[in-house]
Amino acid sequence: MRILIIGAGGHAQVVADILLQRQEQDNRTQPVGYVDDRLSLRGQYLLGLPVLGTLSDIPKIPHDGIVIAIGDNATRARLFASLRARGENLVNAIHPSTVISRNVHLGVGVMFCAGTVVNSGTVIGNNVIVNTNSSVDHHNYVDDHVHIAPGAHLGGNVHVETGGFVGIGASVTPGRTVGTWAIVGAGAVVTEDIPAWTTSVGVPARVIKYRDTRENIAA
């Protein structure tokens, strides 16, 4: 399968490495390169793969699937909606070192980085990032467009709602909910439910900001 990577920044190069490692294992995965709207990147090679053009060039580039390699949840959600509406095939990028229970349900456009663990009974939505050395324990619900940052950990029966972000090294204790488009800061420990559209930090995590729900986000 020829896979095109959307974005050419640092996160996109992590995706490229995942796909290249998959290619070494099964020889079916074939990353073809990147597209990025930064014109200065056109023609560069990153991890041996070329920047082939901008997003407007996607229809002209032969490919069978796409991975959206952008960390920001809102941007990734907008691109996901746009590309899916155009009939693009959003595929998963799963590092060979990932440990996934046999009864985990995965959506499309999912990215699992090196060292991640996803345990029994968990449901992962569409366009989700579970980043380096993070873990999602049993019977979690991780909704669309969520980003679980490096080294973050979710206990059992956690629900991260649409667009939620759990920062680097943060922990969510069992049974808690992180609300829609909520942000949990780096190193925070969530011991109570986090309301939607808020930013929370600290140990235990406390809300420090209420965000505007009118933000231009495609959910």
C-alpha positions as CSV (number, residue, x, y, z in Angstrom):
1,M,0.0,0.0,0.0
2,R,1.4,3.4,-1.1
3,I,0.9,5.8,1.9
4,L,1.2,9.6,1.7
5,I,2.0,11.5,4.8
6,I,0.2,14.8,5.5
7,G,2.7,17.2,7.1
8,A,6.5,17.2,7.0
9,G,7.4,18.5,10.5
10,G,8.9,16.5,13.4
11,H,5.7,14.6,14.1
12,A,5.5,13.6,10.4
13,Q,9.0,12.2,10.6
14,V,7.9,10.1,13.5
15,V,5.1,8.8,11.3
16,A,7.5,8.2,8.5
17,D,9.8,6.2,10.8
18,I,6.8,4.0,11.9
19,L,5.9,3.3,8.3
20,L,9.4,2.5,7.3
21,Q,9.8,0.1,10.2
22,R,6.5,-1.5,9.2
23,Q,7.9,-1.8,5.6
24,E,10.9,-3.6,6.9
25,Q,8.6,-6.2,8.6
26,D,6.0,-6.9,6.0
27,N,7.1,-5.3,2.8
28,R,3.5,-4.3,2.1
29,T,3.7,-0.8,3.6
30,Q,5.2,1.7,1.1
31,P,5.5,5.3,2.3
32,V,5.9,7.5,-0.8
33,G,6.6,10.9,0.8
34,Y,5.1,14.0,2.4
35,V,2.9,16.9,1.4
36,D,3.1,20.2,3.3
37,D,1.9,23.7,2.6
38,R,5.3,25.2,3.5
39,L,6.8,25.8,0.0
40,S,10.3,26.0,1.4
41,L,10.2,22.2,2.1
42,R,9.3,21.1,-1.4
43,G,12.0,18.8,-2.8
44,Q,13.7,18.1,0.5
45,Y,14.2,14.6,1.7
46,L,13.4,13.7,5.3
47,L,14.3,10.2,6.5
48,G,14.9,9.4,2.9
49,L,11.4,10.3,1.7
50,P,10.7,13.4,-0.5
51,V,8.4,16.3,0.2
52,L,6.3,16.0,-3.0
53,G,4.2,19.2,-2.9
54,T,1.4,20.9,-1.0
55,L,-2.0,19.6,0.1
56,S,-3.5,20.8,-3.2
57,D,-1.2,18.4,-5.0
58,I,-2.6,15.3,-3.3
59,P,-4.9,14.3,-6.2
60,K,-1.8,14.3,-8.5
61,I,0.3,12.0,-6.3
62,P,-0.3,8.2,-6.8
63,H,-1.2,6.8,-3.4
64,D,-3.5,4.2,-1.8
65,G,-3.8,5.7,1.7
66,I,-3.1,8.8,3.8
67,V,-1.8,9.4,7.3
68,I,-2.4,12.9,8.8
69,A,0.8,13.5,10.7
70,I,-0.1,16.7,12.6
71,G,-0.1,16.8,16.4
72,D,-2.5,19.7,16.9
73,N,-6.0,18.2,17.4
74,A,-8.0,20.9,15.9
75,T,-5.9,21.1,12.7
76,R,-5.9,17.3,12.4
77,A,-9.7,17.2,12.9
78,R,-10.3,19.7,10.1
79,L,-8.1,17.8,7.7
80,F,-9.6,14.5,8.6
81,A,-13.1,15.8,7.8
82,S,-12.0,17.4,4.5
83,L,-10.0,14.4,3.3
84,R,-12.7,11.9,4.3
85,A,-15.3,13.9,2.4
86,R,-13.1,13.7,-0.7
87,G,-13.1,9.9,-0.4
88,E,-9.5,9.5,0.8
89,N,-8.5,6.3,2.6
90,L,-7.3,7.2,6.1
91,V,-5.0,4.5,7.3
92,N,-3.4,3.6,10.6
93,A,0.3,4.0,11.5
94,I,1.2,1.5,14.2
95,H,4.8,1.1,15.4
96,P,5.9,-2.6,15.5
97,S,6.7,-2.3,19.2
98,T,3.2,-1.4,20.2
99,V,1.3,-3.8,22.4
100,I,-2.4,-4.0,21.6
101,S,-4.8,-6.4,23.3
102,R,-6.6,-8.7,20.9
103,N,-10.1,-7.2,21.8
104,V,-9.3,-3.5,21.2
105,H,-11.4,-1.8,18.7
106,L,-9.6,0.7,16.4
107,G,-11.0,3.5,14.3
108,V,-9.2,4.8,11.1
109,G,-6.4,7.3,10.9
110,V,-5.0,6.1,14.2
111,M,-1.3,6.6,15.2
112,F,0.4,4.4,17.8
113,C,4.1,5.4,18.5
114,A,6.9,3.3,19.8
115,G,6.4,1.7,23.2
116,T,2.7,2.3,23.5
117,V,0.4,-0.2,25.3
118,V,-3.4,-0.4,24.8
119,N,-5.2,-2.9,27.0
120,S,-8.3,-5.1,26.9
121,G,-11.7,-3.8,26.0
122,T,-10.6,-0.4,24.9
123,V,-12.2,1.5,22.1
124,I,-10.0,3.9,20.1
125,G,-11.9,6.4,17.8
126,N,-10.8,7.9,14.5
127,N,-7.8,10.2,14.0
128,V,-6.3,9.4,17.5
129,I,-2.7,9.7,18.5
130,V,-1.3,7.5,21.3
131,N,2.2,8.9,21.5
132,T,5.6,7.5,22.6
133,N,5.7,5.3,25.7
134,S,2.1,6.1,26.7
135,S,-0.5,3.6,27.9
136,V,-4.2,3.2,27.7
137,D,-5.5,0.7,30.2
138,H,-8.5,-1.6,30.1
139,H,-12.0,-0.6,28.9
140,N,-11.2,3.0,28.0
141,Y,-13.1,5.0,25.5
142,V,-10.9,7.4,23.5
143,D,-13.0,9.4,21.2
144,D,-12.1,10.9,17.8
145,H,-9.3,13.4,17.4
146,V,-7.7,12.8,20.8
147,H,-4.0,13.1,21.5
148,I,-2.4,11.1,24.3
149,A,1.0,12.7,24.6
150,P,4.4,10.9,25.3
151,G,4.6,9.2,28.6
152,A,1.0,9.8,29.6
153,H,-1.0,7.1,31.2
154,L,-4.8,6.4,31.4
155,G,-6.1,4.1,34.1
156,G,-8.9,1.6,33.6
157,N,-12.4,2.8,32.5
158,V,-11.3,6.3,31.5
159,H,-13.2,8.2,28.9
160,V,-11.3,10.9,26.9
161,E,-14.0,12.7,24.8
162,T,-13.7,14.2,21.3
163,G,-10.6,16.3,20.8
164,G,-9.2,15.8,24.3
165,F,-5.5,16.3,24.9
166,V,-3.6,14.6,27.7
167,G,-0.2,16.2,28.1
168,I,3.3,14.8,28.4
169,G,3.7,12.7,31.6
170,A,0.1,13.3,32.7
171,S,-1.9,10.6,34.4
172,V,-5.7,10.0,34.5
173,T,-6.9,7.9,37.4
174,P,-9.4,5.1,36.8
175,G,-13.0,5.9,36.0
176,R,-12.4,9.6,35.2
177,T,-13.6,11.6,32.2
178,V,-11.6,14.2,30.2
179,G,-14.2,16.3,28.5
180,T,-14.7,17.4,24.9
181,W,-11.7,19.4,23.6
182,A,-10.3,19.7,27.2
183,I,-6.5,20.1,27.7
184,V,-4.7,18.3,30.6
185,G,-1.3,19.9,31.1
186,A,2.0,18.1,31.3
187,G,2.6,16.2,34.5
188,A,-0.9,16.7,35.8
189,V,-2.7,14.0,37.7
190,V,-6.5,13.8,37.0
191,T,-8.4,12.6,40.1
192,E,-11.8,14.2,39.2
193,D,-13.6,14.6,35.9
194,I,-12.3,17.4,33.7
195,P,-15.0,19.6,32.2
196,A,-15.2,20.1,28.4
197,W,-13.4,23.1,26.8
198,T,-11.1,23.7,29.8
199,T,-7.4,23.6,30.5
200,S,-6.3,21.9,33.7
201,V,-2.9,21.6,35.4
202,G,-1.3,20.4,38.6
203,V,-1.4,17.6,41.1
204,P,-4.2,17.0,41.5
205,A,-5.4,18.6,38.3
206,R,-7.4,21.8,38.6
207,V,-9.1,24.0,35.9
208,I,-7.2,27.2,35.2
209,K,-8.9,28.3,32.0
210,Y,-12.3,28.0,30.3
211,R,-12.0,28.2,26.6
212,D,-14.3,29.5,24.0
213,T,-16.5,26.7,22.6
214,R,-17.0,28.7,19.4
215,E,-13.4,27.9,18.2
216,N,-13.3,26.8,14.6
217,I,-13.0,23.1,15.1
218,A,-14.5,20.4,12.9
219,A,-15.7,17.6,15.2
